[in-house]
Amino acid sequence: MKQRFQPKFNIKKGDEVVVITGKNKDRNTPRKVLAVQPQESRVLVEGVNIVSKHLKPNAQNPQGAIVREEASIHISNVMLWDAKAKAPSRVKRERKETSFVRIFKKSGEVIK
């Protein structure tokens, strides 16, 4: 489904997040966001939702291969990690001069 507007999310590439739902081995560990797909409301998180991808044989890979890589998860299943509070935290956005600043609700610290 195509949307006409660009949705606003508080999670960006490079942020530390915690998976709050899903497999137990993936939860409650801070991990890095590799990519954000705002139109699909999905994020790619390092080491989470590993899937096996089968590659057909080709000139570079005459045998073919099975590659394990991360698949995206829904953005509602992750929460930003507040390192100061050592816990996941919600985020508020405040307007500073000409741009918006993200701030952790638990510690009040500005997110870089």
C-alpha positions, 0 to 999 in steps of 0.5 A: 500500500502506497502512502502519499506522505512521509510518516514521522518516526523517532527511530533513525539509522544508527540508534541503539534500540531494544526489541520489546516483543518477539523471540526471547533471545532477541529481546532486552539487548541494546542493538544498532539500527542498520536501516529504517524503511518509513513507508513500510513502517519497518526497521532493520536491526543488527542481529535480529530476525536472522533468515536464511537466503538461498542463492542460485549458482552463478559465475561468482558462486558456482556452487550456490550458497545459503546466506544468513542475513537480517530481515526487517521487523515492524517499528512498533516492536522496538524501543529506543535504548536510554543508556543513561537510565539503562532502560528502554524509553519513550521519546518526545520531540521539541522544536529548537530554533529551526529543527526538532530535537528528540529527547528521552522521556525517562532521563530528559537527555537529548538524543544525538 
